[in-house]
Each structure stands twice: as C-alpha cells, then as structure tokens.
Amino acid sequence: MAAELVRGQNHPLTQTRLEIRVSAGRPVVAGATLADDRGAVRGADRIVHPGAPALPGLEVPRRAAADHLLAVDLEAMPQDVHRVTVLLALPVSDGGQDRFGAAAAPFLAVSGPDGTEEASYTITDLDTESAVVALELYRRHSAWKVRAVGQGYAEGLAALLADQGLPDAQALAGAIHDAVAHGDDRAPAPAPRAPETRAREPRAPEPCTPETVDGAHVRAAATAGHAAGALPPAAPTTPTPAPGGPIDYTHPGRQDRAPSAPAQQPAAPVAGDATGWSLEERLYNQVWGMFEDLARTTAAYRGAVEFADSRMERELDGALADSADPRGRLDGQGDTAREAARSRHAALVDRAREALDRDLAQLAAEAETVEPALPAAYAGWDSPCWHAYRSPLENPMAVRLGELSLPESRSAGLRIPMLVRLPLERGLWIDAGPSAADSLTDADALRARAAHTAVLHATRLLAAHPAGGFSVHVIDPAGTAAGALAPLVDAGVLAGPPARGAAGVADTLTRLTERVDLVQMAVRAGATDALPPDLDVAEQLLIVHDFPHGFDDRAVTRLRYLADEGPAVGVHLMLVADREDAAEYGPLLDPLWRALLRLTPVPDDHLADPWVGHAWTYEPSTIPPGSGILRHVLAEVAEARRKRSP
C-alpha cells in the first residue's frame, strides 16, 4: 500500500525515476530547487520553474495549471544534489495574489513511471498562504526518501525563495510570474492523454531536456508517456452521500492504483555515512542527522494522532447531533456511527505508530552502529575509547555534553548524543536547584551532583584539547565543592588553587577581565603579535561554584562582562548555581541566565529544538559506578602537559 503522509512524516522510495503529480483544484505554479548536503541552494541555476523548466534529472511544466506532472530522475542529477524541494505558488492576478485557503487542499502523489504510487500528501491547514514548500526528496544513507513538508508563506513566492537561500528572491519571483503569464498567452493547455496500460520496457536513465512541439512543452525523454502539465482523466467525482449514509474519505484527485511493490529493506547503517572532509566531521553530521530525523518522525506521529483525535471528535459530535432524531435512537444508527468513528481513529493511530516504530527501529540500529565509532570527544564515559585515551594533537569540532531523548524514543532505548560545537559560543549554567523531573531529590544531594557534573564537563573539555590548549580556573567561595573538585586538584590540571572568599573572587575576576580587555584591544588593532609573551594563549574556562555566594555587585558586573565578551576571545564561563538563590539580585541576573546554556545534573525536559519545538529530555553523561576512568583521563592530561612544558 502507498503511504499517505502527514506533515513532517517521511517514507523510503523504492525507485529513482519518479513522477510527482499535483492536483490543486485551481491553477498553480510548480517548481523545485536542488540543494546540497547542507540544504543550501547554490544559486538561481539550481531552481527549475516555468521560465527555466528543466535541469538534469528534473523537469516542471511551463504553465500554471490545476494539475501538474513533474518528472524526476534522481540518478541523472549532479552528485552533489542531496535534496529536491517541490514548490507550489499561486499566480499573480490583476486583483493581487490569491490564497490557498480559498480552494481545495493541494494533493501530491509520488509514483514510479509505471504509475505505481509510493506516497501521497494532502497539504492541509493552509489559509492566507500563497506559496508553499510541498514536499522534499532527500538522500539518506545512499538511499532516497520523501518527506511531507507543507510549509506555507503568506508573503508569497518571494519569501519562499528567500527562505531557500536564493539571492535576489524578489526579482526571481517576479521573473517566474512573468514567465507564467507569457506562457499562458502563447501556449494552449496540452490535451489529456489516457495512461498506457501495457508494461514499459526498462530503459537506461536519461537526462530530461526541454523541447517545444506546437507551442506546448513536453519531455524529450517521455518516461511516463504524458505531456508535461497534463494528467490522465480524473476519476469521477464522488457523489454526495445521502443523509445518514457512509462517508467516503477518498481524495477526489486520487487515481486508482495497483498495489505497490513491497518496500525495499532499509540499508544497513554505517558509521560515518554522512558528508564531511574527515571521519570526525562525518560522524558529527551523522549524529545531528539522527537528531533531526527523530525530531521530524516524532512530529509526524504526534501530528497524525492529533489529526485522528480531531476527526473522531468531529464525527462523534455529528453522531450526537444525529441522535437527536428519535428514529436514529431506535434503529441504533448513532451507536453504529460512534463505533465506526472509534474504529477509524484506532486504525489511524495504529498506522501512525507502525510508521513511528519502523523509523525508531532504524534510528536505534544506526545509533548502535555509530556509538562505538565515536571519538573520545563525542563518546560517552562508558566507551572503551577512554581507556586508550591520549592527548589529541588538534581541537575537535565538538564535545558531548549529554544525551537527548523524547518520550516516544525512550521506549526503543534511543538516545541521541548532544554534541556542542567548539569553541563554545555560550557559557554553561549547571542548575543546582530542584527540577520538575526530580523534585524529590534532596537539595544537598542535588548541589553535590551539580558540582560533580561540572567537574565531568571540565574534564571532557580538558581532554578534548591538545596539551596546554585549555586552562581551568575555579571559584569556590565557601569551599563547599572541595570533594567534587578533588580529582582536578589532585591531578594538578587547574591553572591555580580554587579561589576562596570575597578576595579570591575579586582577584580571579580581575585577572580574567583584564585578559579579555587586553586580547580585545590587540585583535581590534591587528597587533596580536604584540601581546605579552607570558600571556596564557590557551582557551580559558572559569568554573564558579555556589553562585552568587561571595559575590557583590561589582563582582556580578564583571561576571556578566565575561559571559558577554569572553567567548569571542577564548574565555568561557560555567556557573554552578540555583536559580532561586540568584533571584535575590532581581532582574540584574536575568540577562546572564538567558545568555548561558542551562544543563541539569539530573534528567530534565527543558531543551527545545528549533524545528518543531519538542521538549527534549536532557540526561547528563555520567561515569559508570566504580569506574576509575575520570582519574585515568586527568592523569593523562597532566602527563601530556608535563611533557609539553620546557
């Protein structure tokens, strides 16, 4: 069976030569962009539209029409193309641009050249939008998938093209609309043609090239046997059901298809199966590709369940209204309608869950393959690579600060490493206060765990940098973190003893703020070679424990200055604090709180992704019980420093 997608859902493609049929119920303009592995469209020569309707492997119609046929040959595309995004827009009329919400929802079907449908998508919930990113075909693990997008733009085609990263989007949108208008003036609509019933002979992939025959644009390599922009005769309109009769949910634009071929098994996951110049970069891109896939497949599942709930609610309301008729109560029609609504709801939810479980199983298999291949900077503390740790020769791209999961993924045991790029663009706030996820934990135990978490993060940063490339300073005004800091102190990897009392706080902050000022002036003047020879050029990390204990207003001001100006010149901040304790300073510390990345010593769902806004559960990386790996790594860091020292 073909997959009926909802917004955000993806589905594997079993063929590389495809037809994308569009049925909008009104004339629309169709186009597509070609993007690289980073999602970037490299200029106006990577977009097909009515004014430039063909590129190798891709062709769109020249005209605005209610029904479209887009020809796609994924194997004929340039090797650097990893994403094909299908765009729809309403043409500009004399009265201005119309909106999608005033007509039937656009419907798209992705099929093979023989008409076998692989996936379909109805773009619902459009209102004032006049342009929409309909769907995308994207490469994943050397295979192709289709994803339903449905992202609308009320500002029109220019805003959509600008969001795709195309330069001069306004002028390009105007040129597309002009091409549509001129094309409609000179080209009659191609006549529909019945689909071929005989089986086609297999042919080698051919690039799509434009030709003009009697003013109508057709494909030179007619893989489907239809003129571009034409569809086979539409299925008869479904008659309106009689009152009380069954409801037909078949989309009027759907064509009856033979059962599709069984989907191919997904390719076995391979560690480093992503783009990048080095294995480290490929692994980094693969991990965040997994994060994005999990975000979107979960969004698709939740959207499908929400749709099923709302549809059942409408149907139950309709059944309740019909039950006001005494005849309905006597013959049991109301009970039958309610039972049918619940059955349809259960079927939709089961299908959505089946798709989610399939995607989760694939991601879990990928995670099991990728995790053992991660380098130390990306690996969990239980990875065997830490036992063979040696100080690196260069900085890594990122470090691991924990794991991320969603409620749906935890049932499959799936957690995605949380990798943060280096150098750190934001400081860290290790929250020592109670969290909603662990409200019964003792306050003193939480503070101790927060201090231990800060030590683990500091150790990972030390271990990720080459010997002497990272220095750690500690402010512990009351000495309450002496136990947690013992591994750092005993190994001798700190820049100096932990600062105690108000005098120690002031001295440490003064030295670091002066360093920031000095480096800033040298950078702005272009005189970095004039810096004092005894200046520590390593990246600096300041750990402040039990903040704001021991801080006066001047110390707080300096701390805020370090948080704002320090990262640009290699001075980073890590606060271990309870938000409630810091509240006594009122709004003074609110900018500091917002500027830092909040991490917790216990699992908590306080992080959100930028795509769909999921509340992700963050779990800190922990040392296995009884393991001596922390002291082993710190000893290696200290030894590498001693060997480097003159």
N, C-alpha and C positions, 0 to 999 in steps of 0.2 A: 504494500500500500504506500502511496505517496504521502509524504509528511505535510501536514497543514501547520505551518509555523505561526507562532505569536511573536510579538516584538521582543527582540533580543535572543531568540532561540536560533540554534544552528543545526545543520544537518549535513552529513557527508554526501559528496557527489560521487557517483559511480562512473561517470563519463566526463570526457573533456571537451567534446563537441556538443554544444548546447543551444537551445532556443529559449529565449525569455519572452513569454507572451504577456502583454499588458492589456487589461480591459478596464477602462476608466469611466465608461458611460458618458463621456464628453471628450472633446479634443484636448489632448495634452501633448507636450513636447517631451521627447525621450532623449536621454544622453547617458554618457558613462565616463568615468575617469579611471585612469590606471595609476596605481600608487606602488611605491617600493616597499621594502620590508618594514620601514618605519612609518608607513602610512602617508608619506609625502608624495604629492603630485608634482613632478618636476617640470612645470611649465605648461603653457597652453597647448603644446604639441602632444600632451598626454590626456586630452579630453576629446571625445567624439560627440558631435552634436549635428543638427541639421545643416549647418554651414560647412562642416568638415566631418562627413558621416562615416568615415572608415579609417581604421588603423589595423596593422597586422593582428589578426585574430579577433577583431571586433568590428561590428557594423550596426548602425542605427538608421532608422528612416529619416528622410529629409523633411517630412511634413508633420504637422500637428494632426493627430487623429485619435479617435476614441479607442481604437485597437491598434496595437503595435506588435511587431515581431523583431527582436534583437538577436542577431546571430553572433555566437561566441565560440571561438576555438582556443581553448586555454593553452594547448601545446604550441600554437603558432605565435603566441605572444612573446615579447622580449623576455629574456631570462630574469631580468631584474624586476619584473612585474609580480607583485605578491598579492595585490588586492584590486578587484574590479568593482567599482561602486556605481550602481544604476540610479540615475536621477530622473525625476519627473517634474515638470513645471507647467503651469497654465499659461497659454499665450496671452500677450497683452492685447486687449481690445480697445476700441475707441473710448469706452467708458472707464478705462483703467483695468487693472488686473483683478481677476475674479478670485474666488477662494474655493478650496477643495471641499469645505464643509457644506457647500450648497449643492453637492451632487453625490451620487453613489460612491461608496468607498472604492478606491482603486484596488484591483486584483492582479497579482502577478503569479505566473506559473513557470517553473524552470523544468524543461523537458529535454530529452535526447532528440536527435534528428529524426528518429522513428516515431516521435510523439509520445514516448513513454515518460510520464510525468514523474519527477523526482521530488519536488517540493513546491508548495504554493504558499502565498501570503496575502491576506487581505489587510490593507492599511486602514485601521480604524482610528477613531478619536481625532480626526482632522477637523479643524474648524476654520480659522482665519488664514491658514497657511496657503500660499500659492506656489510653493516649491517644496519638494520632499526628497530626502535620500531614501529610496525604497528598500533596496537590499544590497548586499555585497557578496561577491565570491572571493574567498581568500585562501591562501596557501597555508597549510599547517602540516608539518612533518611530511613534506614532499607529496601531500595529498591536498585536494581541494574541498572546501566546504562552502555552503551557502548560509548566510545569516540574515534574518529579518531585522531591519533597522527601523524604518518608519519615523525618521527624524524630520519634522516639518519646519518650515521657515515662513513666518508671516511677512517678513521683509522681502520675500521673493527670491528669484534666481540669483541675483547679485550677492545676497547674503549667503546663500548656499555655496556658491563658488568661492567666496572669500573664506568660508569656514573650511573648504577643501584645501586652502593654502595657495590658490591661484592668484597671480598678480593681475592688477587692473580688472578686478572681477566685475565692476560696474560696466566697463566698456565691453568686456567679453559677453556679459548677459545681454547687452543691447545688440551686439552683433548676432547672437543666437536668435533673438526675437526677430530681427530684420530678415535673417535667412529664412525663418519660418514664414514670415509674411510674403516674401518674394517667391518662395517655393510654392505657396498656396495659389499665388496668382498665375503661375505658369504650368503647374503640374496637376493634372487630374488625379483623383484618387485611383489607385490600382484596383482592378476588379478582383473580388474574392475568388478563390480557387479551391475546389474541393480537395481534401487531403488525399494523398496517394495511399492506396490500400496494399499494393504489393510491397514486399520487403526490398529494401535498398541493398545494393551490393556494397560491401565495405570499401571505403576509399581512403587514401592517404590524406592526412590533414593538409589543407590548402589555405594560404592566407586569403582573407577577404579583401576584394578590390572592387571599387565602385565602377559602374557602367551606367549609361543613360540610354534607355530604349523607349522611344515615343514619349520622351519627357518624364518618364517615371523611373526612379532609381531602383535597380534590382541588384542582386548579388551575382557576381561573376561565377563564384563557386556556390551554386544553389544547393546547399546541403539539405535543405528542407523542401525544396521544390516550390516555395511560395514567394511571391513578390514581397519585398520589404514593405512593411506597413500594412500588409493585408493579413487577415486571419481567415480560417475556414468558416463556413456559415455557422452562425451562433446556434446553440441549442435552443429549442423552442422555449419561450417564456413560461415559467411555471405558473399554472393557473392559480388564482386566489382560492384558498381553501374555504369551504363552506363553514359558517359559524359552528364552532364546537368540533370541527374536523381536525385531523392531524396537521401539524405544522411541518413544512418542508424547508429544511435549513440549507439546501443545496444552493451554492452561489450561482446566479444566473449566467456568469461568464465562464463557468467551468465546462470543460468538454469531457465527455465520457472517454475514459482511457482503459486500455487493457491493464491488468495488474502489472506493476513494475517488477523488474528483476530483483532478486534478493540483493540487499546491500552488501558490498564487499566488507570483509572484516577490516577494522582499522589497522593501520600499520603498527608493527611493534615499536614501542617508544625507544628512542636512542638518546643517551645523554649528550648534550651539546648540539642537538638537532635544531639549531637556530642560526640566524645570521650573525656575523661578527668577524673581526680580524684575528682573534685569538680564542682559545678554548674558554678562557675566563669570561670574555665578553659574550660568547655564545651561550654559556651556562647562565649568565646574568639575564640575557634576553629571554632564554627559555623559561626561567623561573617566573619572570614577570608576565610572560605569555600565559603561563598556567594560572597566574593570579587573575588576569583579565578574562580568561576562559571561564574560570569558576564564578567570577562576578556576573558574567553575562548569562551563563547557563542557569544560575540561580535566579536571576531576574526573570528569565523566560519562564521558569517553573512557577515562580510566585505570580507572575502576570497571568499565566494560564489558570491557576487556581482562583485568582481574583475574578477573572472573566467567568469561570464556571459558577462561582458563588453568585455573581450579579445576575447571570442569566437564570439560574434556578430561582433566585428571589423574584425576578420579574414573572417567571412562569407560575410560581406559587401565588403571587398576587393576582395574576389573571385567573387562575383556577378558583381562588377565593371569591373573586367578583362573579364568576360564572355560577358559583354555588348559591348565589342569592336567588337563582331561578329554582323554584321547587322541583321542577322536572329533573334538573341536574342532580338534586339530592336523592331523588327516588331511584334513578337508574344508575347511580354510582359513577357518573361521568367525572365529578370533581375528584373523587378518590383515585380514579384511573389517571387523570391528568397530573395529580400531585406525585403519584408513584412514578409516572413516566419522566417527570421533571427531575426527580431524585436519581433515577437510573441514568439519565443523560449526564447529570452532574458527576456521578460516580465514574462514568466512563471517561469523561474529560479529564478528571483528576488522575485516574489510573494511567491514562496515556501520557499526561504530563510527567507523572512520577516515573514512568518507564523510561522516558527520554532523559530525565534527570539522572536516574540510576545508571543509564548507559554512559552518559558523559562523566559522571563521578567515577565510575569504574575505570574509564580510560585515563582520567587525570590521576587517579590513585596509582595505576600501573606506571604512569610516567614519573610520578613522584618517587616511587620505589626504585626506579632506574636512575633518576637524577641525583638523589640524595647521596649515595655512596661516591659519586664522582665529584662532588663539590670540593673546592679547595678549602683550606682551613678558615679563611676569612668568611666563607659562605656556610660552613658546615656547623652542625650542632655540636655541643660539647661531648656528646657520646660517640662522635665519629672517630674511627681508628686513625684518621689522618693526624689528629693531635698528638698521638703517641710518637709519631715520626716528625714532629714539628721542628723546623729550623727557621731562623730569622730570614724573612724574604729579602730580595735584592731591590725590589721596587714596590711602590704603593699599589694596592689592589684597587679595583673600580669601586668596590662597595664592601660593607661589612654586614653581618647578620646580627640583628638586634632582637630577634624573637621569631615567633610563628604566628600566622593568621589563619583563621578558620571561620566558617559560617555554621549555623545550626544544622543545615542540610548536609554539609560536608563532613561534619564530625561523625555522623553515623557510618560513613565509609572510612573513617580513620584518616581523612585527608586534611593535612595542614600545609600551608604554603610558607616557605621561608620569607621572613620580612627582611629584605635587603635595602640598605640605605646607602646612597652614593657618597663617596669621599671626594674631596674634603667635605665635612659636614657643613651644610648651609644653615642649619638651625641647631641651637643647643638642645639639651635634653632635660626634661623635668621628670625625675623619678618620684612618683607620687607616694608619699609615706602615709597618706590618710586612708581611712576605710573606703572601700569601693562597694558599689551595689552588688557586684558579683561575689563578694567575700565579706559581707557585713558582720559576720560572727567572729572574725579573726581578732585576737587580742591586739590592742593598739601597740603595745611594746613589741610584740612579735612582728607586727607589720613594719614598724620602724627598722627593726633589725634586718628583716628581709629586704627592705628597700636599700639599706646600706650595702648588704651583700650583693644585690642586683647591680648597684653602681660599680662595685669592685669588678664584677664579671664583665660589664661593658668596658670599663677602663682596661682590663686585661686584654680583651679582644682587640681594642684599638692599638694597644702597645704591640701586640703580637702581629697585627696586620701591617705595621710599618717597618721599614728597614731599621737596623740597629741605629739608635741615636736620632731617628727621624720623628720621634714623638715623646714629649715630656709631659708629665702629670704633676700638678700641684694640688694639694688638699687643704681645705679649711675645715677644721672640726673644732669650733669654739669651745665646747664643753668637754671634749674628749669622749663623747658617748659612742663613737664609732670605732674605738680602738680595736675591738675584737674583729670587726669586719675588715678593717684596714690592715690587719696583721700580715696577710700574705704579701701585700705590696711593700710594706715597711721592711719585713724580714728579707725579701728578695733584693732590696736596695734599688728598686726601679723608679722611685719617686725623685722629683727634682730637689726635694728637701723634706725635712720632717713636717708632719701635718701642723699647720698654724693653729695656735690655741689663743683664746681670749680676744678681747677687742683690739689689742695692739697687734696680734698676729693677723687678724682680719684686715686691719688698715694697711699693714706692711705688704701683704701679698697683693691686695688690690692695687696699691700704688705702683708696685713693680710692673704688674701686667698692663695697667692703663698707660703707663709711660712707654712700655714696649709697643703698644698699639699706636700711640701718637707718633713715636719715632719711625716705625715702619711705614705708616701712612704718609708722613711727610716725605720720606725717601722715595716712595712709589710715585707720589704726585709730582715730585721734582725730577723723576727719572734718574735718581742718584743712588740706586740700591747698592752700588759698589762702595759708597761712602759710609755704610753702616759700620758701627764699631766692630772690631774683629772679635771681641769677646761676647758679642750678642748671640744668644742661642737661636739659630735659624730654624730649629725644629718646630713642628706643629705643637701647640700648647693646649692642654686641657686642664681646666680648673674645676675640681670637684668641691662643691660646697655642701657640707652635711648639716642637717638640722637647721636649715634656713627657716626664719630670719633671726635665730638666736645669735646674739652678739653683734648684730648689725644696727648701726644708727642711720640717720637719714643720708649722711654723706656716703656711707658705705653702700647703701642701697642704690644711690645715684650712680656710683662707679660700676656697680654690678650691672645695672641697666645699660650703661655705656658699653661694657664688654659684650653683652648679649647682642647689641645692635651693630657695633663696629668691629668686634673681634673676629668673626668668621672670615671676613674679607682679607684679613692679614694673618690668618692662621692661629687665632686664639679662640678656643671653644669653651663652652660652659656646660656643666652638668650639675643641676640642683637636686638635692635630696630633701624634699620638703612636703609638709602637709598643707594643702590649700587653705584649710581653716586657720592654721597658725599664721599664715601670711595675710589673712583678711584684716588683721589689726592695722595694717598700713592703708586700708581702704582702697580707693581706685589707683593708688600710686603703683601697685604691682600688677594691675590688670594687663598693661602692655607687655610686661615681662612674661606673664602667664601665657598670653596669646602667641608670643614670639617663639616659645620653646615647644619641642615635640614631647607630648606627655606620654610616658611609659609607666607601667604599673608592675609591682613585684608579684602580683597575683593575676590570674586571668581576668580580663575585663573587656567589655564590648564598647569601647569609647572611640574607636577609629572608624572613619568613613572613607569609602573610595570615591574618586572624582567622577566615575561614570554613572552609576545608578544610586549612589549614596547608601549602600549597605552598611549596617552597623557590624563591623568585623570584630571578632573576639581576638584580642591580643594575648599571647602567652609568652612570658619571658623565657629565654634559654636558660636552662639550669644544669648544674653539674650532677652527674649520676651519684647517688648516695655511696659514700665510702671511696669515691674516686680521688686520686691524688693528682689529677691532670692539671688543676689550677696551679699548684706549686711547681709542677714539672715545666709548664709553659713559661711561668715567670722566671724560673731558673735559667731557661734557655735564652730569654730576653736579656737577663742580666749578664750572662756569659758572652752573648754577642756584643753587648756594649763594652765589656772589658776588652775584648779582642780588638774592637774598633778604636779604643782610646789610645792616644800616642804614648 
